[in-house]
Structures are given as structure tokens and as C-alpha cells.
Amino acid sequence: MTTALPSEWHPTSWRGFPALQQPEWPDESAVDVVLKQLRDLPPLVFAGEARDLMSQLAAVSRGEAFLLQAGDCAESFESMGAVDIREKLRVILQMAVVLTYAGGVPTVKVGRIAGQFAKPRSSETETQGGVELPSFRGHIVNDIGFDPESRVPRPERLLEAYNRSASTLNLLRAFTRGGFADLRRVHAWNKEFVADSPQGQRYEEMAKGIDNALRFMEAIGIDTYSDSRLHESELFTSHEALLLGYEEALTRQDSLTGDWYDCSAHMVWIGERTRDLDGAHLEFFRGIKNPVGCKVGPTATPEDVLALCEALNPDRIPGRLTLITRLGAERVGGLLPPMLTAVRDAGHPVVWACDPMHGNTFTSNSGRKTRHLEDVAAEIDGFFAAHRSVGTWPGGIHLELTGDDVTECIGGSTEIADDDLDIRYETMCDPRLNGRQSLDLAFRVAELLHL
């Protein structure tokens, strides 16, 4: 099925393997100059933080916590202001409170943020009005404008991606530690959502339950106004580690352990298009000590999934590997149980997360690429049902969302229809849930956790 991987590993060893989805830079010497600059810059995150996330994901793998991984499809250099970041964080915090209360276990929060700039593409080129140009590959590579100048890959964008990620991380740390993540504040936002939602009665009982829990803590003497655990939160960062030169340049050797960590994010993942067992991405990922993820689509067999587990986590370290399934609402019930059974029986302590977005994308009558919230929810339903059928833990969800009031996905309590998509269709790539749709989905997942 796969060739044996060499025992020696170095951050550069991926260069001896086929690397898919890499840009065709017009001047490789200019890329080398930029990568040297990146190697000399400070890490964006630290090895100790990645180990903290690994520990929390280990709890998820044991059924003691739940993973919420969410954020932009593709971050934009143009929309990374403080308000944009704050509103995205706000939605993630709101969802986490609902999921934590319903599940009775901690929610591990991992953002698709501060680095989600590269996008794999199904075609090297795209055509509009009879004009063919190179595909847009994310702001870390080129620009979305449909003209020859915009679509030229420019290596200086790698440096801008680093700088944007650094400023985003600084702001996230300030928000999560500076009172914005206070439990009472977040719960008040959820109560406003419930009061204003057409589904409000459905969710009101859960909102009241959180109120009662806060009052109970106060009644038994817990000072809910001074306990830092109720005023601060922890958000880890993640992205698809697509551009291997960039990831290599930000890989550092930990001074405490001697291990190598990709310090571009706390967690990185391999996409469905680059999970080739003999490919460069698998080679790079097998050597870094971060918690890592791998997308698993409908073409994967149980044998493929086992091979991924052996390549990425041969020592069976809990929390090291998250398998993110993206199977589609209609196929999850048939495809997922054999995967779960094979991995369980082989003793691999993986985190199973459901990406219900990518397998449910379609082109609407208006010509827009979209997703229906009911299909997204249906795949999550099937994900939970599959786990219950084989006795494993449905460890988390992986969503593309924004805090902005966009109209990119159909459905939800505000009943966005096909004709509404053009009102605020702003994504650079795939359609995202807006804030209200995200909260709708969180309450529905909470009901599954509460069963």
C-alpha cells in the first residue's frame, strides 16, 4: 500500500518526496530569500503551548472533552481588523459555552485562524468569460482579482502572512485574557440569541440551565467574579499546512526536549488532496511533534485510514492525531462505521472530528457555491449515530464560519434562501456559516451531546 518511510527525519526531508498543491513561483531564488527571512523570525507559537493542546486533545480521545475547531475558510489580508477577529472569536466562545454545558465535559477550542491563508485547488487554472488564468491559491500566494497581475504567485506574501498571523495572535491573547471571554458576558450573548431566535423556545431550557449552574456555583461559595477560570479562556490556532516551504521555515527545535515543532500554529492538518501516503506532506508531518490532523474523504478506505494512523502516530500517543472526516450527509452512515471499527480495533487513540461542510457543497440555482444548514446538521447527526453504533466517542466538529452577517449558506433560523445569497456573499473560496447559523448549529449539536 505504501513504501516504508526512512527513519531519519529533518524539517527539509519532505523535499525528497512528491509535493502536491505547491505554487509555481516565477523566481525560486526570491522564494529562498523570503524563506531565509522567515527562519530568522521568532516563532508564532511555542512548543509548550502545542504540548498543552496535545494534552487536552488526549482527553478528547478518551471521551473526556469535546473539540470545537472553527473559523474562516480562507483568511483574507483585507479583512483581518480587530472587529473581524473579535466577532469570529465571539461566535466560537458562544458555541463553546453551549457545547460545554450540554456535554458536561470541557470544550477544546481550536480556531482556523492566524494562518489559514493557503487553499488547495481542484484545478491549476480557472476560466471566466473565456479567459483562463492561474487559480487563486489564497492570499499567502496570490490575489483573488481576476487579472494576470493578481494571479502571479509572489513570495513576499509569505512574509505578510507571518506578520498578519502574529498580529492576530496578539489580539486573540488580549481578548481571551482581558475579560472579553468572561463566562457571564458570553452567556448573556447567548441569552440574547435565544430571545431573538425563531428557535428560541427550543433553546431556552438550555440557556436557563446555564443560569442555574452559575447560581449554584455562587450558592456553594464559588466566587464567580474573581475566579480566573470564569473570566479567561484558551484558544489554540490551526490551519492546513499546505505550503511546505513556509511550514519548514517556521519549524523550530524545542530547547527543552530537542523535538521539532512547526511553530506556525499549535495544530496543523493535512488536507484531503494531499494525504498521499508517499507524499511530501505525510513526510513533513510525521516528524513534527505538534498535534496534527488529517482530512478523510469518501474515497478513503478503512485500510487507508489505518495506514495514515501508522504513518502519523506509530507510537499511539493520545491527542497526537485527529482524523477529520468529510464524507457527506448521504454517505456518512455507510462509510464511517467501518473506519471507526478498524481504528478502534487497532488500538489507535485518535480524536474523531466531523467536517460537515466540504461533503455537502453544491452550486445553487443562482450559480453560487453554497451549503444548506440542514445538510450540515444531517452529516453531524450521522457522525454521532455512527459512533454510537460502534461504541466510540464523537470527539468534535470542524466548521467554516465567520462572525459577519454573510449570506453564503442556505437555511438556518433566519431562513436564508437561494435568492438571498447575493446580498452578502463575501467568501474568497468556500461558503461559511454566519454567526446566527453557527449558533443554531451549536444548539443542535448540544442536543446530540445531551442524549
C-alpha positions in Angstrom: 0.0 0.0 0.0 2.9 2.4 0.8 6.6 2.4 0.8 8.5 2.3 4.1 9.4 5.8 5.4 13.0 6.4 6.3 13.8 6.5 10.0 15.9 9.7 9.6 13.8 12.9 9.6 14.6 16.6 9.3 12.4 19.6 8.5 13.8 19.5 5.0 13.4 15.8 4.3 10.0 16.3 2.7 11.8 17.8 -0.3 12.7 14.3 -1.4 9.0 13.4 -1.9 6.3 14.4 -4.4 4.8 17.7 -3.1 1.2 18.4 -4.3 -0.6 21.7 -4.4 2.6 23.8 -4.3 2.7 27.2 -6.1 4.8 27.6 -9.3 6.8 30.5 -8.1 8.2 32.6 -11.0 11.6 33.1 -9.3 12.7 30.4 -6.9 15.7 32.4 -5.7 13.3 35.1 -4.5 11.4 32.4 -2.5 14.7 31.3 -1.0 15.4 34.8 0.2 12.0 35.1 1.9 12.2 31.7 3.5 15.6 32.6 5.0 14.0 35.7 6.5 11.2 33.6 7.9 13.7 31.2 9.5 15.3 34.1 11.4 12.0 35.4 12.7 10.5 34.4 16.2 8.1 31.5 16.3 4.4 32.4 16.2 3.6 29.8 18.9 5.6 27.8 21.3 6.3 24.2 21.8 4.9 24.2 25.4 1.6 25.6 24.1 1.4 22.8 21.5 2.0 20.2 24.2 -0.8 21.8 26.2 -3.1 21.3 23.3 -1.9 17.7 22.8 -2.8 17.0 26.5 -6.3 18.5 26.0 -6.8 16.5 22.8 -5.8 13.4 24.6 -8.7 14.0 26.9 -10.9 14.3 23.8 -9.6 10.9 22.5 -10.7 9.3 25.9 -14.2 10.8 25.7 -13.5 13.3 28.4 -13.7 16.5 26.3 -15.1 17.8 23.0 -13.3 19.6 20.2 -14.7 22.7 18.5 -12.4 23.6 15.6 -13.8 26.5 13.6 -13.0 29.6 11.6 -12.6 31.0 8.2 -12.4 29.0 5.0 -9.6 31.2 3.8 -8.4 34.2 5.8 -8.1 37.5 3.9 -5.3 40.0 4.2 -8.0 42.7 3.7 -10.4 41.6 6.4 -8.2 41.0 9.5 -9.1 44.0 11.5 -9.8 43.9 15.3 -13.6 43.9 14.8 -13.4 40.9 12.4 -11.2 38.9 14.7 -13.3 39.8 17.7 -16.6 38.8 16.1 -15.2 35.5 15.0 -13.8 34.8 18.5 -17.2 35.8 19.9 -19.0 33.1 17.9 -16.5 30.4 18.9 -16.8 31.3 22.6 -20.6 31.3 22.4 -20.7 27.9 20.8 -18.2 26.5 23.3 -20.3 27.6 26.3 -23.3 25.8 24.8 -21.4 22.6 24.0 -19.6 22.5 27.4 -22.9 22.8 29.3 -24.7 20.2 27.1 -21.8 17.7 27.0 -20.8 18.0 30.6 -17.1 18.0 29.5 -14.7 20.7 28.6 -14.7 22.1 25.1 -11.3 22.4 23.5 -11.4 25.5 21.3 -9.2 25.5 18.2 -9.5 28.3 15.6 -9.0 28.1 11.9 -7.3 31.4 12.4 -3.9 33.2 12.4 -2.6 31.2 9.4 -5.4 29.8 7.3 -4.2 31.7 4.2 -3.5 28.9 1.7 -6.1 26.9 -0.2 -5.7 23.7 -2.3 -7.5 23.8 -5.7 -9.0 21.1 -7.8 -7.7 22.8 -11.0 -4.5 24.7 -11.8 -6.5 27.3 -13.7 -9.9 28.8 -13.8 -11.8 30.4 -16.6 -14.1 33.4 -16.6 -15.7 34.9 -19.7 -13.5 32.8 -22.0 -10.3 34.0 -20.1 -8.1 31.4 -18.4 -5.8 32.3 -15.6 -4.0 30.5 -12.8 -6.3 29.6 -9.9 -6.4 31.7 -6.7 -4.5 29.8 -4.0 -5.1 32.1 -1.0 -3.6 35.4 -0.1 -0.4 33.8 1.0 0.3 33.0 -2.7 -1.6 35.4 -5.0 -4.6 37.7 -5.1 -8.2 36.9 -5.8 -8.6 39.6 -8.5 -9.2 38.0 -11.9 -6.4 39.5 -14.0 -2.9 38.3 -14.9 -1.1 40.6 -12.4 -3.2 39.5 -9.5 -2.7 35.8 -10.1 1.1 35.9 -10.2 2.5 34.0 -7.1 4.5 36.5 -5.0 6.9 35.2 -2.3 6.7 38.4 -0.3 3.2 37.3 0.6 4.7 34.6 2.8 6.2 37.4 5.0 2.9 39.2 5.1 1.1 36.0 6.1 3.6 35.7 9.0 3.0 39.3 10.1 -0.8 39.1 9.8 -0.7 35.9 11.9 1.5 37.5 14.6 -0.8 40.5 14.9 -3.9 38.2 15.0 -2.4 36.0 17.7 -1.5 39.1 19.8 -5.1 40.3 19.6 -6.6 36.9 20.4 -4.4 36.6 23.5 -5.6 40.0 24.7 -9.2 39.2 24.1 -9.1 35.7 25.8 -7.3 37.0 28.8 -8.7 40.5 29.1 -12.3 40.0 30.1 -13.9 39.6 26.6 -14.2 35.8 27.3 -15.9 36.2 30.7 -18.4 33.5 31.1 -21.2 35.8 32.2 -20.6 38.0 29.2 -20.7 35.1 26.8 -23.7 33.6 28.4 -25.5 37.0 28.1 -24.8 37.0 24.4 -26.4 33.5 24.1 -29.4 34.6 26.1 -29.9 37.5 23.6 -29.6 35.0 20.8 -32.2 32.7 22.3 -34.6 35.6 22.9 -34.2 36.8 19.4 -34.2 33.4 17.6 -37.2 31.8 15.9 -35.9 28.6 17.5 -35.8 30.4 20.9 -38.2 28.1 22.8 -36.3 25.1 21.7 -33.1 26.5 23.2 -34.5 28.3 26.2 -34.3 25.4 28.5 -30.6 25.0 27.9 -30.0 28.7 28.5 -31.9 28.6 31.7 -29.8 25.6 32.8 -26.6 27.6 32.4 -28.2 30.3 34.5 -29.0 27.8 37.2 -25.5 26.4 37.1 -24.0 29.9 37.7 -26.3 30.5 40.6 -25.4 27.1 42.0 -21.7 27.9 41.9 -22.3 31.1 43.8 -24.6 29.3 46.3 -21.8 26.9 47.3 -19.3 29.7 47.8 -17.5 29.9 44.4 -16.7 33.5 43.7 -17.8 33.7 40.1 -16.5 37.3 39.8 -12.9 36.6 40.8 -12.2 33.1 39.6 -9.9 33.5 36.6 -11.3 30.3 35.1 -14.7 32.1 34.6 -13.1 35.2 33.1 -10.5 33.9 30.8 -10.5 31.3 28.0 -8.0 29.4 25.9 -8.0 29.4 22.2 -5.5 27.4 20.1 -4.7 28.1 16.5 -4.6 25.8 13.5 -4.5 25.8 9.7 -4.0 23.5 6.8 -0.2 23.2 6.4 -0.3 23.3 2.6 2.8 25.4 1.7 5.6 23.2 2.9 8.4 25.7 2.4 6.6 28.2 4.7 6.0 25.5 7.3 9.6 24.3 7.2 10.9 27.8 7.7 8.8 28.1 10.9 9.8 24.7 12.3 12.0 25.1 15.4 13.8 22.6 17.6 12.5 22.8 21.2 15.2 23.7 23.7 13.7 21.6 26.4 13.0 18.3 24.6 15.1 18.6 21.4 11.9 17.8 19.4 10.9 19.7 16.3 7.7 21.7 16.3 6.0 23.6 13.5 5.7 26.9 15.2 3.3 28.4 12.6 0.3 27.1 14.7 -0.5 24.9 17.7 -2.1 22.3 15.4 -1.7 21.8 11.7 -3.6 19.4 9.4 -3.2 17.7 6.0 -6.0 18.2 3.5 -7.9 15.6 1.6 -6.0 16.4 -1.6 -2.5 16.0 0.0 -2.8 12.9 2.2 -0.9 10.7 -0.2 0.9 8.1 1.9 4.1 8.5 -0.2 3.8 12.3 -0.4 5.7 15.2 1.0 3.0 16.3 3.4 3.0 12.9 5.2 6.8 13.0 5.4 6.8 16.5 6.9 4.0 15.8 9.3 5.5 12.5 10.6 8.4 14.4 12.1 6.9 17.4 13.8 5.7 16.9 17.4 2.6 19.1 17.2 -0.8 17.6 17.4 -1.8 17.1 13.8 -4.9 16.4 11.9 -5.8 14.7 8.6 -8.9 15.2 6.5 -10.5 11.9 5.4 -12.9 12.0 2.5 -15.3 9.4 0.9 -12.5 7.8 -1.3 -10.6 6.7 1.8 -10.9 3.0 2.8 -10.5 1.7 6.3 -7.1 0.4 5.2 -6.1 3.9 4.1 -7.2 5.3 7.4 -5.2 2.7 9.3 -2.1 3.5 7.2 -2.5 7.2 8.0 -2.6 6.3 11.7 0.5 4.2 11.5 2.4 6.9 9.5 1.4 9.8 11.6 1.1 8.3 15.1 3.0 4.9 15.1 3.6 5.2 18.9 -0.1 5.7 19.5 0.3 8.9 21.6 -3.2 10.1 22.7 -4.0 13.5 21.3 -1.4 13.4 18.6 -3.7 12.6 15.7 -7.2 14.0 14.8 -9.0 12.4 11.9 -11.4 14.9 10.4 -14.0 13.1 8.3 -15.7 14.9 5.4 -18.0 12.3 3.9 -21.3 14.0 3.1 -24.7 13.7 4.7 -25.8 10.9 2.4 -22.7 8.8 2.8 -21.5 9.2 6.4 -23.8 6.4 7.7 -22.3 3.8 5.4 -18.7 4.9 5.2 -17.8 5.9 8.7 -18.6 2.8 10.9 -16.1 0.6 9.1 -13.4 3.3 9.6 -14.3 3.6 13.3 -14.2 -0.1 13.9 -10.9 -0.6 12.1 -9.2 2.2 14.1 -10.7 1.1 17.4 -9.7 -2.5 16.9 -6.1 -1.5 16.0 -5.8 0.5 19.3 -5.2 3.9 17.8 -6.2 6.6 20.3 -7.4 9.2 17.7 -9.7 12.1 18.0 -12.6 11.8 15.6 -13.9 15.1 14.3 -16.7 15.8 11.8 -16.2 18.3 9.0 -19.8 18.5 7.8 -19.1 21.4 5.4 -17.0 20.1 2.4 -19.0 17.0 1.7 -22.2 19.0 1.4 -21.2 21.8 -1.1 -23.3 22.3 -4.2 -23.9 25.0 -6.8 -27.3 26.8 -6.3 -29.7 27.9 -8.9 -28.2 31.3 -8.7 -24.8 29.9 -9.7 -23.3 30.4 -6.2 -21.4 27.6 -4.4 -23.3 27.0 -1.2 -24.2 24.6 1.6 -27.6 24.0 3.3 -27.6 24.1 7.0 -29.9 21.1 7.1 -27.3 19.0 5.2 -24.6 20.2 7.5 -26.7 19.1 10.5 -27.6 15.8 8.9 -24.0 14.8 8.5 -23.3 15.6 12.2 -26.4 13.5 13.1 -24.9 10.7 11.0 -21.5 11.2 12.6 -22.9 10.8 16.2 -25.1 7.9 15.1 -22.1 6.0 13.6 -20.1 6.5 16.8 -22.9 5.3 19.0 -23.3 2.2 16.8 -19.7 1.1 17.4 -19.2 2.4 20.9 -16.7 5.2 20.1 -16.6 8.9 21.1 -17.8 11.5 18.6 -14.9 13.8 19.5 -15.7 17.1 17.8 -16.8 19.2 14.9 -14.8 21.2 12.3 -16.6 24.1 10.8 -16.0 27.0 8.4 -17.7 30.1 9.8 -17.5 33.8 10.3 -18.8 36.3 12.8 -20.0 38.5 10.0 -23.6 38.6 8.8 -22.9 37.0 5.5 -25.3 35.1 3.2 -23.3 32.2 1.9 -25.0 29.1 3.3 -28.7 28.4 2.9 -31.1 27.8 5.8 -30.9 28.5 9.5 -33.4 30.2 11.8 -33.4 33.3 9.5 -34.2 31.1 6.6 -31.6 32.3 4.0 -32.8 31.2 0.6 -31.1 30.8 -2.8 -32.2 34.3 -3.8 -30.6 35.8 -0.7 -27.1 34.5 -1.5 -26.1 37.6 -3.4 -26.9 40.0 -0.6 -23.6 39.5 1.3 -21.7 36.7 -0.4 -18.1 37.6 0.6 -16.1 34.4 0.9 -12.9 34.1 -1.1 -13.3 30.4 -1.5 -15.9 28.2 0.2 -19.2 29.3 1.7 -19.2 29.9 5.5 -21.9 29.8 8.2 -22.7 33.2 9.6 -22.9 33.9 13.3 -26.5 33.0 13.7 -26.3 29.8 11.7 -23.3 28.8 13.8 -25.2 29.3 17.0 -28.2 27.4 15.5 -25.8 24.5 14.8 -24.2 24.7 18.2 -27.5 24.2 20.0 -28.4 21.3 17.7 -25.1 19.6 18.4 -25.7 20.3 22.1 -28.9 18.3 21.9 -26.9 15.4 20.5 -24.4 15.6 23.3 -27.2 15.8 25.8 -28.8 12.5 24.7 
